């Protein structure tokens, strides 16, 4: 799972193709590699926080 937090902009934009590739490479080294990678985004604004869960992003 990757968590991205931003103020005002879409945090999902922080998960670039390069970052996704690094996550997959790191996970491949684990004794039990994950089947999927989820992204949790937190957007902070004047109205508070908006949290989204995006399963299987890479």
CHARMM internal coordinates of N, CA and C (Angstrom, degrees):
IC EDIT
DIST 1 N 1 CA 1.4384
DIST 1 CA 1 C 1.5192
ANGL 1 N 1 CA 1 C 107.84
DIST 1 C 2 N 1.2976
ANGL 1 CA 1 C 2 N 114.86
DIHE 1 N 1 CA 1 C 2 N 138.85
DIST 2 N 2 CA 1.4563
ANGL 1 C 2 N 2 CA 122.56
DIHE 1 CA 1 C 2 N 2 CA 176.10
DIST 2 CA 2 C 1.5217
ANGL 2 N 2 CA 2 C 107.31
DIHE 1 C 2 N 2 CA 2 C -117.64
DIST 2 C 3 N 1.3220
ANGL 2 CA 2 C 3 N 116.93
DIHE 2 N 2 CA 2 C 3 N 138.14
DIST 3 N 3 CA 1.4612
ANGL 2 C 3 N 3 CA 121.54
DIHE 2 CA 2 C 3 N 3 CA 177.83
DIST 3 CA 3 C 1.5191
ANGL 3 N 3 CA 3 C 108.32
DIHE 2 C 3 N 3 CA 3 C -119.82
DIST 3 C 4 N 1.3276
ANGL 3 CA 3 C 4 N 116.29
DIHE 3 N 3 CA 3 C 4 N 128.37
DIST 4 N 4 CA 1.4632
ANGL 3 C 4 N 4 CA 122.57
DIHE 3 CA 3 C 4 N 4 CA 178.58
DIST 4 CA 4 C 1.5192
ANGL 4 N 4 CA 4 C 108.48
DIHE 3 C 4 N 4 CA 4 C -123.07
DIST 4 C 5 N 1.3265
ANGL 4 CA 4 C 5 N 116.43
DIHE 4 N 4 CA 4 C 5 N 134.00
DIST 5 N 5 CA 1.4606
ANGL 4 C 5 N 5 CA 122.05
DIHE 4 CA 4 C 5 N 5 CA 177.59
DIST 5 CA 5 C 1.5179
ANGL 5 N 5 CA 5 C 109.04
DIHE 4 C 5 N 5 CA 5 C -124.94
DIST 5 C 6 N 1.3288
ANGL 5 CA 5 C 6 N 116.16
DIHE 5 N 5 CA 5 C 6 N 135.37
DIST 6 N 6 CA 1.4605
ANGL 5 C 6 N 6 CA 121.78
DIHE 5 CA 5 C 6 N 6 CA 178.68
DIST 6 CA 6 C 1.5283
ANGL 6 N 6 CA 6 C 108.73
DIHE 5 C 6 N 6 CA 6 C -141.61
DIST 6 C 7 N 1.3102
ANGL 6 CA 6 C 7 N 115.38
DIHE 6 N 6 CA 6 C 7 N 157.25
DIST 7 N 7 CA 1.4598
ANGL 6 C 7 N 7 CA 121.85
DIHE 6 CA 6 C 7 N 7 CA 173.98
DIST 7 CA 7 C 1.5215
ANGL 7 N 7 CA 7 C 107.39
DIHE 6 C 7 N 7 CA 7 C -104.24
DIST 7 C 8 N 1.3314
ANGL 7 CA 7 C 8 N 116.31
DIHE 7 N 7 CA 7 C 8 N 114.93
DIST 8 N 8 CA 1.4550
ANGL 7 C 8 N 8 CA 121.28
DIHE 7 CA 7 C 8 N 8 CA 173.79
DIST 8 CA 8 C 1.5145
ANGL 8 N 8 CA 8 C 117.20
DIHE 7 C 8 N 8 CA 8 C 84.17
DIST 8 C 9 N 1.3128
ANGL 8 CA 8 C 9 N 119.94
DIHE 8 N 8 CA 8 C 9 N -28.85
DIST 9 N 9 CA 1.4696
ANGL 8 C 9 N 9 CA 121.42
DIHE 8 CA 8 C 9 N 9 CA -177.70
DIST 9 CA 9 C 1.5226
ANGL 9 N 9 CA 9 C 110.28
DIHE 8 C 9 N 9 CA 9 C -110.16
DIST 9 C 10 N 1.3267
ANGL 9 CA 9 C 10 N 116.44
DIHE 9 N 9 CA 9 C 10 N 170.20
DIST 10 N 10 CA 1.4663
ANGL 9 C 10 N 10 CA 121.29
DIHE 9 CA 9 C 10 N 10 CA -177.74
DIST 10 CA 10 C 1.5274
ANGL 10 N 10 CA 10 C 110.24
DIHE 9 C 10 N 10 CA 10 C -75.14
DIST 10 C 11 N 1.3267
ANGL 10 CA 10 C 11 N 118.47
DIHE 10 N 10 CA 10 C 11 N 114.53
DIST 11 N 11 CA 1.4566
ANGL 10 C 11 N 11 CA 121.05
DIHE 10 CA 10 C 11 N 11 CA -179.34
DIST 11 CA 11 C 1.5276
ANGL 11 N 11 CA 11 C 113.52
DIHE 10 C 11 N 11 CA 11 C -64.11
DIST 11 C 12 N 1.3335
ANGL 11 CA 11 C 12 N 117.96
DIHE 11 N 11 CA 11 C 12 N -24.44
DIST 12 N 12 CA 1.4661
ANGL 11 C 12 N 12 CA 120.63
DIHE 11 CA 11 C 12 N 12 CA -179.19
DIST 12 CA 12 C 1.5241
ANGL 12 N 12 CA 12 C 111.31
DIHE 11 C 12 N 12 CA 12 C -61.84
DIST 12 C 13 N 1.3278
ANGL 12 CA 12 C 13 N 117.45
DIHE 12 N 12 CA 12 C 13 N -24.56
DIST 13 N 13 CA 1.4618
ANGL 12 C 13 N 13 CA 120.52
DIHE 12 CA 12 C 13 N 13 CA 178.00
DIST 13 CA 13 C 1.5260
ANGL 13 N 13 CA 13 C 111.96
DIHE 12 C 13 N 13 CA 13 C -65.54
DIST 13 C 14 N 1.3351
ANGL 13 CA 13 C 14 N 117.37
DIHE 13 N 13 CA 13 C 14 N -16.93
DIST 14 N 14 CA 1.4553
ANGL 13 C 14 N 14 CA 121.35
DIHE 13 CA 13 C 14 N 14 CA 178.48
DIST 14 CA 14 C 1.5189
ANGL 14 N 14 CA 14 C 113.76
DIHE 13 C 14 N 14 CA 14 C -74.93
DIST 14 C 15 N 1.3245
ANGL 14 CA 14 C 15 N 117.27
DIHE 14 N 14 CA 14 C 15 N -14.08
DIST 15 N 15 CA 1.4655
ANGL 14 C 15 N 15 CA 120.44
DIHE 14 CA 14 C 15 N 15 CA 177.73
DIST 15 CA 15 C 1.5253
ANGL 15 N 15 CA 15 C 108.17
DIHE 14 C 15 N 15 CA 15 C -91.97
DIST 15 C 16 N 1.3086
ANGL 15 CA 15 C 16 N 115.38
DIHE 15 N 15 CA 15 C 16 N 89.45
DIST 16 N 16 CA 1.4599
ANGL 15 C 16 N 16 CA 121.32
DIHE 15 CA 15 C 16 N 16 CA -179.25
DIST 16 CA 16 C 1.5237
ANGL 16 N 16 CA 16 C 110.26
DIHE 15 C 16 N 16 CA 16 C -81.17
DIST 16 C 17 N 1.3204
ANGL 16 CA 16 C 17 N 116.35
DIHE 16 N 16 CA 16 C 17 N 168.84
DIST 17 N 17 CA 1.4682
ANGL 16 C 17 N 17 CA 120.46
DIHE 16 CA 16 C 17 N 17 CA 175.82
DIST 17 CA 17 C 1.5210
ANGL 17 N 17 CA 17 C 110.67
DIHE 16 C 17 N 17 CA 17 C -59.21
DIST 17 C 18 N 1.3307
ANGL 17 CA 17 C 18 N 116.67
DIHE 17 N 17 CA 17 C 18 N -38.47
DIST 18 N 18 CA 1.4697
ANGL 17 C 18 N 18 CA 121.02
DIHE 17 CA 17 C 18 N 18 CA 179.36
DIST 18 CA 18 C 1.5304
ANGL 18 N 18 CA 18 C 110.86
DIHE 17 C 18 N 18 CA 18 C -64.45
DIST 18 C 19 N 1.3210
ANGL 18 CA 18 C 19 N 117.12
DIHE 18 N 18 CA 18 C 19 N -44.52
DIST 19 N 19 CA 1.4623
ANGL 18 C 19 N 19 CA 121.01
DIHE 18 CA 18 C 19 N 19 CA 179.00
DIST 19 CA 19 C 1.5281
ANGL 19 N 19 CA 19 C 110.96
DIHE 18 C 19 N 19 CA 19 C -64.39
DIST 19 C 20 N 1.3351
ANGL 19 CA 19 C 20 N 117.59
DIHE 19 N 19 CA 19 C 20 N -41.05
DIST 20 N 20 CA 1.4657
ANGL 19 C 20 N 20 CA 121.49
DIHE 19 CA 19 C 20 N 20 CA 178.00
DIST 20 CA 20 C 1.5276
ANGL 20 N 20 CA 20 C 110.70
DIHE 19 C 20 N 20 CA 20 C -61.90
DIST 20 C 21 N 1.3281
ANGL 20 CA 20 C 21 N 116.92
DIHE 20 N 20 CA 20 C 21 N -40.80
DIST 21 N 21 CA 1.4667
ANGL 20 C 21 N 21 CA 120.77
DIHE 20 CA 20 C 21 N 21 CA 178.20
DIST 21 CA 21 C 1.5246
ANGL 21 N 21 CA 21 C 110.62
DIHE 20 C 21 N 21 CA 21 C -63.86
DIST 21 C 22 N 1.3378
ANGL 21 CA 21 C 22 N 117.29
DIHE 21 N 21 CA 21 C 22 N -40.02
DIST 22 N 22 CA 1.4678
ANGL 21 C 22 N 22 CA 120.62
DIHE 21 CA 21 C 22 N 22 CA 177.69
DIST 22 CA 22 C 1.5264
ANGL 22 N 22 CA 22 C 111.19
DIHE 21 C 22 N 22 CA 22 C -64.02
DIST 22 C 23 N 1.3274
ANGL 22 CA 22 C 23 N 117.28
DIHE 22 N 22 CA 22 C 23 N -40.12
DIST 23 N 23 CA 1.4689
ANGL 22 C 23 N 23 CA 120.51
DIHE 22 CA 22 C 23 N 23 CA 177.56
DIST 23 CA 23 C 1.5230
ANGL 23 N 23 CA 23 C 111.04
DIHE 22 C 23 N 23 CA 23 C -61.56
DIST 23 C 24 N 1.3402
ANGL 23 CA 23 C 24 N 116.48
DIHE 23 N 23 CA 23 C 24 N -45.37
DIST 24 N 24 CA 1.4682
ANGL 23 C 24 N 24 CA 119.89
DIHE 23 CA 23 C 24 N 24 CA 179.89
DIST 24 CA 24 C 1.5301
ANGL 24 N 24 CA 24 C 111.25
DIHE 23 C 24 N 24 CA 24 C -63.96
DIST 24 C 25 N 1.3313
ANGL 24 CA 24 C 25 N 117.50
DIHE 24 N 24 CA 24 C 25 N -41.26
DIST 25 N 25 CA 1.4763
ANGL 24 C 25 N 25 CA 120.17
DIHE 24 CA 24 C 25 N 25 CA 178.72
DIST 25 CA 25 C 1.5217
ANGL 25 N 25 CA 25 C 110.93
DIHE 24 C 25 N 25 CA 25 C -64.12
DIST 25 C 26 N 1.3281
ANGL 25 CA 25 C 26 N 116.49
DIHE 25 N 25 CA 25 C 26 N -43.56
DIST 26 N 26 CA 1.4695
ANGL 25 C 26 N 26 CA 120.14
DIHE 25 CA 25 C 26 N 26 CA 179.06
DIST 26 CA 26 C 1.5210
ANGL 26 N 26 CA 26 C 110.96
DIHE 25 C 26 N 26 CA 26 C -63.30
DIST 26 C 27 N 1.3117
ANGL 26 CA 26 C 27 N 116.67
DIHE 26 N 26 CA 26 C 27 N -43.96
DIST 27 N 27 CA 1.4581
ANGL 26 C 27 N 27 CA 120.85
DIHE 26 CA 26 C 27 N 27 CA 179.89
DIST 27 CA 27 C 1.5128
ANGL 27 N 27 CA 27 C 113.18
DIHE 26 C 27 N 27 CA 27 C -64.46
DIST 27 C 28 N 1.3209
ANGL 27 CA 27 C 28 N 116.75
DIHE 27 N 27 CA 27 C 28 N -32.61
DIST 28 N 28 CA 1.4651
ANGL 27 C 28 N 28 CA 120.92
DIHE 27 CA 27 C 28 N 28 CA -179.51
DIST 28 CA 28 C 1.5246
ANGL 28 N 28 CA 28 C 111.63
DIHE 27 C 28 N 28 CA 28 C -64.97
DIST 28 C 29 N 1.3268
ANGL 28 CA 28 C 29 N 117.53
DIHE 28 N 28 CA 28 C 29 N -20.71
DIST 29 N 29 CA 1.4693
ANGL 28 C 29 N 29 CA 121.63
DIHE 28 CA 28 C 29 N 29 CA -179.68
DIST 29 CA 29 C 1.5303
ANGL 29 N 29 CA 29 C 112.97
DIHE 28 C 29 N 29 CA 29 C -84.39
DIST 29 C 30 N 1.3202
ANGL 29 CA 29 C 30 N 117.06
DIHE 29 N 29 CA 29 C 30 N -10.40
DIST 30 N 30 CA 1.4635
ANGL 29 C 30 N 30 CA 120.37
DIHE 29 CA 29 C 30 N 30 CA -179.05
DIST 30 CA 30 C 1.5285
ANGL 30 N 30 CA 30 C 110.47
DIHE 29 C 30 N 30 CA 30 C -74.02
DIST 30 C 31 N 1.3385
ANGL 30 CA 30 C 31 N 117.32
DIHE 30 N 30 CA 30 C 31 N 152.67
DIST 31 N 31 CA 1.4668
ANGL 30 C 31 N 31 CA 119.84
DIHE 30 CA 30 C 31 N 31 CA 178.04
DIST 31 CA 31 C 1.5299
ANGL 31 N 31 CA 31 C 112.32
DIHE 30 C 31 N 31 CA 31 C -56.81
DIST 31 C 32 N 1.3279
ANGL 31 CA 31 C 32 N 116.82
DIHE 31 N 31 CA 31 C 32 N -36.94
DIST 32 N 32 CA 1.4719
ANGL 31 C 32 N 32 CA 122.06
DIHE 31 CA 31 C 32 N 32 CA 175.40
DIST 32 CA 32 C 1.5248
ANGL 32 N 32 CA 32 C 107.83
DIHE 31 C 32 N 32 CA 32 C -125.17
DIST 32 C 33 N 1.3194
ANGL 32 CA 32 C 33 N 117.92
DIHE 32 N 32 CA 32 C 33 N 90.61
DIST 33 N 33 CA 1.4687
ANGL 32 C 33 N 33 CA 120.04
DIHE 32 CA 32 C 33 N 33 CA -178.43
DIST 33 CA 33 C 1.5268
ANGL 33 N 33 CA 33 C 111.34
DIHE 32 C 33 N 33 CA 33 C -59.12
DIST 33 C 34 N 1.3267
ANGL 33 CA 33 C 34 N 116.65
DIHE 33 N 33 CA 33 C 34 N 142.89
DIST 34 N 34 CA 1.4679
ANGL 33 C 34 N 34 CA 119.57
DIHE 33 CA 33 C 34 N 34 CA 179.82
DIST 34 CA 34 C 1.5244
ANGL 34 N 34 CA 34 C 112.02
DIHE 33 C 34 N 34 CA 34 C -67.38
DIST 34 C 35 N 1.3256
ANGL 34 CA 34 C 35 N 115.34
DIHE 34 N 34 CA 34 C 35 N 150.76
DIST 35 N 35 CA 1.4641
ANGL 34 C 35 N 35 CA 120.83
DIHE 34 CA 34 C 35 N 35 CA 176.77
DIST 35 CA 35 C 1.5167
ANGL 35 N 35 CA 35 C 111.56
DIHE 34 C 35 N 35 CA 35 C -76.69
DIST 35 C 36 N 1.3277
ANGL 35 CA 35 C 36 N 116.32
DIHE 35 N 35 CA 35 C 36 N -26.86
DIST 36 N 36 CA 1.4610
ANGL 35 C 36 N 36 CA 120.67
DIHE 35 CA 35 C 36 N 36 CA -178.82
DIST 36 CA 36 C 1.5250
ANGL 36 N 36 CA 36 C 108.97
DIHE 35 C 36 N 36 CA 36 C -154.05
DIST 36 C 37 N 1.3117
ANGL 36 CA 36 C 37 N 115.02
DIHE 36 N 36 CA 36 C 37 N 167.12
DIST 37 N 37 CA 1.4568
ANGL 36 C 37 N 37 CA 122.29
DIHE 36 CA 36 C 37 N 37 CA 176.67
DIST 37 CA 37 C 1.5210
ANGL 37 N 37 CA 37 C 107.91
DIHE 36 C 37 N 37 CA 37 C -123.78
DIST 37 C 38 N 1.3127
ANGL 37 CA 37 C 38 N 115.79
DIHE 37 N 37 CA 37 C 38 N 126.83
DIST 38 N 38 CA 1.4564
ANGL 37 C 38 N 38 CA 121.56
DIHE 37 CA 37 C 38 N 38 CA 179.87
DIST 38 CA 38 C 1.5277
ANGL 38 N 38 CA 38 C 109.38
DIHE 37 C 38 N 38 CA 38 C -102.65
DIST 38 C 39 N 1.3130
ANGL 38 CA 38 C 39 N 115.21
DIHE 38 N 38 CA 38 C 39 N 155.36
DIST 39 N 39 CA 1.4601
ANGL 38 C 39 N 39 CA 121.93
DIHE 38 CA 38 C 39 N 39 CA 176.79
DIST 39 CA 39 C 1.5212
ANGL 39 N 39 CA 39 C 108.27
DIHE 38 C 39 N 39 CA 39 C -121.03
DIST 39 C 40 N 1.3183
ANGL 39 CA 39 C 40 N 115.93
DIHE 39 N 39 CA 39 C 40 N 130.29
DIST 40 N 40 CA 1.4590
ANGL 39 C 40 N 40 CA 121.99
DIHE 39 CA 39 C 40 N 40 CA 172.13
DIST 40 CA 40 C 1.5210
ANGL 40 N 40 CA 40 C 106.37
DIHE 39 C 40 N 40 CA 40 C -111.70
DIST 40 C 41 N 1.3332
ANGL 40 CA 40 C 41 N 116.13
DIHE 40 N 40 CA 40 C 41 N 124.98
DIST 41 N 41 CA 1.4616
ANGL 40 C 41 N 41 CA 119.92
DIHE 40 CA 40 C 41 N 41 CA 179.05
DIST 41 CA 41 C 1.5200
ANGL 41 N 41 CA 41 C 109.65
DIHE 40 C 41 N 41 CA 41 C -111.88
DIST 41 C 42 N 1.3233
ANGL 41 CA 41 C 42 N 114.85
DIHE 41 N 41 CA 41 C 42 N 143.66
DIST 42 N 42 CA 1.4599
ANGL 41 C 42 N 42 CA 122.15
DIHE 41 CA 41 C 42 N 42 CA 176.80
DIST 42 CA 42 C 1.5244
ANGL 42 N 42 CA 42 C 106.80
DIHE 41 C 42 N 42 CA 42 C -128.46
DIST 42 C 43 N 1.3296
ANGL 42 CA 42 C 43 N 115.58
DIHE 42 N 42 CA 42 C 43 N 113.64
DIST 43 N 43 CA 1.4682
ANGL 42 C 43 N 43 CA 120.34
DIHE 42 CA 42 C 43 N 43 CA 177.46
DIST 43 CA 43 C 1.5231
ANGL 43 N 43 CA 43 C 107.30
DIHE 42 C 43 N 43 CA 43 C -104.96
DIST 43 C 44 N 1.3312
ANGL 43 CA 43 C 44 N 115.41
DIHE 43 N 43 CA 43 C 44 N 121.55
DIST 44 N 44 CA 1.4560
ANGL 43 C 44 N 44 CA 121.05
DIHE 43 CA 43 C 44 N 44 CA 179.98
DIST 44 CA 44 C 1.5185
ANGL 44 N 44 CA 44 C 109.26
DIHE 43 C 44 N 44 CA 44 C -96.70
DIST 44 C 45 N 1.3144
ANGL 44 CA 44 C 45 N 115.98
DIHE 44 N 44 CA 44 C 45 N 132.64
DIST 45 N 45 CA 1.4556
ANGL 44 C 45 N 45 CA 121.01
DIHE 44 CA 44 C 45 N 45 CA 179.23
DIST 45 CA 45 C 1.5127
ANGL 45 N 45 CA 45 C 110.88
DIHE 44 C 45 N 45 CA 45 C -145.34
DIST 45 C 46 N 1.3160
ANGL 45 CA 45 C 46 N 115.52
DIHE 45 N 45 CA 45 C 46 N -176.56
DIST 46 N 46 CA 1.4604
ANGL 45 C 46 N 46 CA 120.52
DIHE 45 CA 45 C 46 N 46 CA -179.34
DIST 46 CA 46 C 1.5248
ANGL 46 N 46 CA 46 C 111.93
DIHE 45 C 46 N 46 CA 46 C -63.54
DIST 46 C 47 N 1.3363
ANGL 46 CA 46 C 47 N 116.74
DIHE 46 N 46 CA 46 C 47 N -27.88
DIST 47 N 47 CA 1.4655
ANGL 46 C 47 N 47 CA 121.45
DIHE 46 CA 46 C 47 N 47 CA -178.86
DIST 47 CA 47 C 1.5242
ANGL 47 N 47 CA 47 C 113.02
DIHE 46 C 47 N 47 CA 47 C -87.60
DIST 47 C 48 N 1.3231
ANGL 47 CA 47 C 48 N 118.05
DIHE 47 N 47 CA 47 C 48 N 1.68
DIST 48 N 48 CA 1.4544
ANGL 47 C 48 N 48 CA 121.29
DIHE 47 CA 47 C 48 N 48 CA -177.90
DIST 48 CA 48 C 1.5158
ANGL 48 N 48 CA 48 C 110.94
DIHE 47 C 48 N 48 CA 48 C 117.89
DIST 48 C 49 N 1.3197
ANGL 48 CA 48 C 49 N 116.08
DIHE 48 N 48 CA 48 C 49 N -149.36
DIST 49 N 49 CA 1.4616
ANGL 48 C 49 N 49 CA 121.67
DIHE 48 CA 48 C 49 N 49 CA -176.20
DIST 49 CA 49 C 1.5269
ANGL 49 N 49 CA 49 C 110.40
DIHE 48 C 49 N 49 CA 49 C -113.54
DIST 49 C 50 N 1.3275
ANGL 49 CA 49 C 50 N 115.12
DIHE 49 N 49 CA 49 C 50 N 139.58
DIST 50 N 50 CA 1.4672
ANGL 49 C 50 N 50 CA 122.13
DIHE 49 CA 49 C 50 N 50 CA 173.34
DIST 50 CA 50 C 1.5250
ANGL 50 N 50 CA 50 C 106.78
DIHE 49 C 50 N 50 CA 50 C -111.83
DIST 50 C 51 N 1.3242
ANGL 50 CA 50 C 51 N 116.92
DIHE 50 N 50 CA 50 C 51 N 121.22
DIST 51 N 51 CA 1.4619
ANGL 50 C 51 N 51 CA 121.98
DIHE 50 CA 50 C 51 N 51 CA -178.25
DIST 51 CA 51 C 1.5213
ANGL 51 N 51 CA 51 C 108.64
DIHE 50 C 51 N 51 CA 51 C -111.71
DIST 51 C 52 N 1.3412
ANGL 51 CA 51 C 52 N 116.01
DIHE 51 N 51 CA 51 C 52 N 131.64
DIST 52 N 52 CA 1.4712
ANGL 51 C 52 N 52 CA 121.07
DIHE 51 CA 51 C 52 N 52 CA 176.55
DIST 52 CA 52 C 1.5194
ANGL 52 N 52 CA 52 C 108.66
DIHE 51 C 52 N 52 CA 52 C -128.57
DIST 52 C 53 N 1.3205
ANGL 52 CA 52 C 53 N 116.03
DIHE 52 N 52 CA 52 C 53 N 144.56
DIST 53 N 53 CA 1.4667
ANGL 52 C 53 N 53 CA 123.23
DIHE 52 CA 52 C 53 N 53 CA 174.45
DIST 53 CA 53 C 1.5178
ANGL 53 N 53 CA 53 C 106.60
DIHE 52 C 53 N 53 CA 53 C -113.82
DIST 53 C 54 N 1.3339
ANGL 53 CA 53 C 54 N 116.16
DIHE 53 N 53 CA 53 C 54 N 123.02
DIST 54 N 54 CA 1.4586
ANGL 53 C 54 N 54 CA 122.44
DIHE 53 CA 53 C 54 N 54 CA -179.53
DIST 54 CA 54 C 1.5283
ANGL 54 N 54 CA 54 C 108.27
DIHE 53 C 54 N 54 CA 54 C -117.56
DIST 54 C 55 N 1.3346
ANGL 54 CA 54 C 55 N 118.14
DIHE 54 N 54 CA 54 C 55 N 96.76
DIST 55 N 55 CA 1.4627
ANGL 54 C 55 N 55 CA 120.64
DIHE 54 CA 54 C 55 N 55 CA -176.81
DIST 55 CA 55 C 1.5239
ANGL 55 N 55 CA 55 C 112.14
DIHE 54 C 55 N 55 CA 55 C -73.51
DIST 55 C 56 N 1.3273
ANGL 55 CA 55 C 56 N 115.36
DIHE 55 N 55 CA 55 C 56 N 143.77
DIST 56 N 56 CA 1.4634
ANGL 55 C 56 N 56 CA 121.87
DIHE 55 CA 55 C 56 N 56 CA 172.31
DIST 56 CA 56 C 1.5103
ANGL 56 N 56 CA 56 C 115.65
DIHE 55 C 56 N 56 CA 56 C 64.95
DIST 56 C 57 N 1.3258
ANGL 56 CA 56 C 57 N 117.75
DIHE 56 N 56 CA 56 C 57 N 40.63
DIST 57 N 57 CA 1.4682
ANGL 56 C 57 N 57 CA 119.68
DIHE 56 CA 56 C 57 N 57 CA -177.38
DIST 57 CA 57 C 1.5254
ANGL 57 N 57 CA 57 C 112.95
DIHE 56 C 57 N 57 CA 57 C -74.49
DIST 57 C 58 N 1.3097
ANGL 57 CA 57 C 58 N 116.88
DIHE 57 N 57 CA 57 C 58 N -22.90
DIST 58 N 58 CA 1.4721
ANGL 57 C 58 N 58 CA 119.03
DIHE 57 CA 57 C 58 N 58 CA 177.31
DIST 58 CA 58 C 1.5091
ANGL 58 N 58 CA 58 C 110.20
DIHE 57 C 58 N 58 CA 58 C -156.28
END
COOR INIT
IC SEED 1 N 1 CA 1 C
IC BUILD
